[in-house]
């Protein structure tokens, strides 16, 4: 049956004209898959499959959704939920909004990669385009300034309106051409020429003119495998993201009760206020802990779980009043306690062993210091320390 497929390999309409939105075709094969969906091949198709780092077209066949389009060998398979018997005449419709956005993103990548190659000699070594993200990878390091210069140049190329053509050169013709190459495709070498800017081998649908890209924006970039990875947006997707940022700016402006142009200064001021409050909060908590330590009769204190960062401070306060073992705990009976214990000149090795055995202590220490966490109730821990470790409290 597969021999039959290859003999009846579908005509790829997206090569001839990437602007075809609807087409008529005949089903050449329809097989049920293990998951109950169907793999359908047609004698001709405008559906671009998942290929070259780009996710496939969306759309319908006879009104039924095409949920995936895959390329196996030279054949394009459409994945649908319904049976379409061989010989059925069908009408295919491409989700044009989705396709056009992909063509904007893909053509924008050609422009940018052509400029990266021309200005820096770096190659495009990775490309990923899905509905949620798009990345371009290069085999050399680009600085922030490099990226902004390239972005400016790419947008200039877009505005200038360069014509874009695709063609299948003969072997002899190809040998005389200097082109960037990602990989040869099954149907032979297909070149995409952006007049005066770039020549690159590629299999995907592209726009006819750079002006249709609209705009290209690099949204972020990072070092990646010794080179550079850029996240970017073009055309409709860039516009949508710009609107998202405008909405975000408006929301922040309302939240901060500030003019849009003053948002940055307002956030800086807010950060300053938060730092001051945090400082005051720590000072107040230290005062409270200090007060607790001043009023305790033994050198063991229990703090709330929120005061876990003040254990060292509490032990310091206890040491100013007591000699021998000083210990501070924070937490509760249910979740357990974090603790810090110090005994100047004392040996806490035995205490550590008993705590491990009786209170499942995790942690350790040396030179008269012990810290970690343990399980048990406040009363059990207090009784144990004050009754069974009396020698440690002696000076
Ligand atoms: Zn391409």
Boltz pocket constraint, residues with backbone or C-beta under 6 A from the ligand:
constraints:
  - pocket:
      binder: B
      contacts: [[A, 106], [A, 110], [A, 192], [A, 201], [A, 202], [A, 203], [A, 204], [A, 205], [A, 206]]
      max_distance: 6.0
